[in-house]
Amino acid sequence: MLHVLLTFLLIIATGLHWLSPAQAAPVRTVEIGRSAEGRPIEAVIFGDGPRKLVVIGATHGEPEANTYRLALALIEYFRTNPTAVPPDVRLVIIPVINPDGLARGWRFDAAGVDLNRNMDTSLDACPDNDWQQRVQGARGIVSDTGGPYPDSQIESRLLRAFLLDAAGAIFLHSNAGVVFPASCEHQSSIAMAQTYAAAAGYEYTRFWDRYTITGGMHDWAAGLGIAAITPELVTGNQPEVAENLAGLQAVLANADELLPLPTPGVLNDIEVPAVIYRFWRALGGETRFGLPLAPAEVTPRGMRQAFTRTVIEVDEAQRDTTAYVRMASLGAEAATARAYGGETAMGMPESWPSGPFAAYWQRGGAQMVFGLPLSVPFTTQLADGSRRTAQYFERAVLLLDPTDGHIELAPLGSWDIARHRLTVPLTPHTIR
């Protein structure tokens, strides 16, 4: 009842915006995935503009449940006031990214990992915030809760995939009464934090100076060029709706300045579209995927670009899902073509990967990135005469050098380009 009353008072205080149904910003709810214990993680999306601003609540579960209640109140406000979202903005609110922690009554995920210490923050130029297993948490308590490796938790991976096309991200926490941006010098994050703090009546601080945050979500996001801030509510039990609605409205009112659109990269003198570039960087870069072999191509569903070891696709029908950007299913196609041999080893395994490829598959993103296994490991001979242990997956073929234990992706991007060139006539057909 209190929640409904607060929302009603906010509507009166900020004014009603009347629209015909044709003018109203579209509203939809999507499930972006499930937590480790199977609880849904949902996002409510307002509008359809290119500047995607994502608000995330309850990263720290039950101890910060007030941010969950705040996110729910913001959702109700924007449902009632659709014109509060500018036409060029797509506002997304994720009420809880850590539903297992909320249900269990603690700060961590189901495995005891602090999700705000689990991200790969090596993408920026500031080594002090890089991921560590031993971390400082609430009140500076030191514990081994950073996770076994960066982005190890399913909730972190879901957020990583969902934010690839984001312009801005607001990570709600409590309780200190401050707003701070990403720790590295990212001007869009700094400007958004200053704007939000001034409107909310919170103190702006350039850095969180109470203890060191490593593997933080805000630093990961800024490392990819996403304007990212952390508002810390004053209290630990109140949602402080009016203050944070004012801060969010100020950001929306200055979206052109504070929410820069993702920018493309240039690799090997070839332009890489923004979301493909972010995927490439966030999932391993040149070490894993190699460099681009050709410019991106427009497809009926979006676009695709070939790299040495993969083809990265964008599917516009999957926008605002974790499947929006992903590796093409070249592993399955190579398996059908027996591109790397293994004729007697093919067949769907009955279990998850095991043996030499299991750790690489899991650490690299598991099913979300590589897909499921399509074969058992087998020995094959490559074109250069060297022998490798190989295993087919839906989106990759993994190769193991038995002499040194090195694992890498087979060059499926090069293979894909070569096989398509074979189907192109050397001379154009003449029509008489």
Stockholm file with secondary structure:
# STOCKHOLM 1.0

chainA/1-432         MLHVLLTFLLIIATGLHWLSPAQAAPVRTVEIGRSAEGRPIEAVIFGDGPRKLVVIGATHGEPEANTYRLALALIEYFRTNPTAVPPDVRLVIIPVINPDGLARGWRFDAAGVDLNRNMDTSLDACPDNDWQQRVQGARGIVSDTGGPYPDSQIESRLLRAFLLDAAGAIFLHSNAGVVFPASCEHQSSIAMAQTYAAAAGYEYTRFWDRYTITGGMHDWAAGLGIAAITPELVTGNQPEVAENLAGLQAVLANADELLPLPTPGVLNDIEVPAVIYRFWRALGGETRFGLPLAPAEVTPRGMRQAFTRTVIEVDEAQRDTTAYVRMASLGAEAATARAYGGETAMGMPESWPSGPFAAYWQRGGAQMVFGLPLSVPFTTQLADGSRRTAQYFERAVLLLDPTDGHIELAPLGSWDIARHRLTVPLTPHTIR
#=GR chainA/1-432 SS CHHHHHHHHHHHHHCCCCCCTTTSCCEEEEEEEECTTSCEEEEEEECCCSEEEEEECCTTTGGGHHHHHHHHHHHHHHHHCGGGSCTTEEEEEESCSCHHHHHHTSSSCTTSCCGGGCSCCTTSSCGGGCCCSSEECGGGCEESCSCSSTTCSHHHHHHHHHTTTCSEEEECEESSSEEEECSSCCHHHHHHHHHHHHHHTCEECSSCCSSCCCSCHHHHHHHTTCEEEEEEESSSSCCCHHHHHHHHHHHHHTHHHHSCCCCCEEETTEEECHHHHHHHHHTTHHHHHCCBSSCCEEETTEEEEEETTEEEEEEGGGTTSTTSEEECSHHHHHHHHTTTCCTTTBSCCSSSCCGGGHHHHHHTTHHHHHCCBCBCCEEEECTTSCEEEEEEETTEEEEECTTTCCEEECCHHHHHHHHHHHTSCSSCCCCC
#=GC SS_cons         CHHHHHHHHHHHHHCCCCCCTTTSCCEEEEEEEECTTSCEEEEEEECCCSEEEEEECCTTTGGGHHHHHHHHHHHHHHHHCGGGSCTTEEEEEESCSCHHHHHHTSSSCTTSCCGGGCSCCTTSSCGGGCCCSSEECGGGCEESCSCSSTTCSHHHHHHHHHTTTCSEEEECEESSSEEEECSSCCHHHHHHHHHHHHHHTCEECSSCCSSCCCSCHHHHHHHTTCEEEEEEESSSSCCCHHHHHHHHHHHHHTHHHHSCCCCCEEETTEEECHHHHHHHHHTTHHHHHCCBSSCCEEETTEEEEEETTEEEEEEGGGTTSTTSEEECSHHHHHHHHTTTCCTTTBSCCSSSCCGGGHHHHHHTTHHHHHCCBCBCCEEEECTTSCEEEEEEETTEEEEECTTTCCEEECCHHHHHHHHHHHTSCSSCCCCC
//
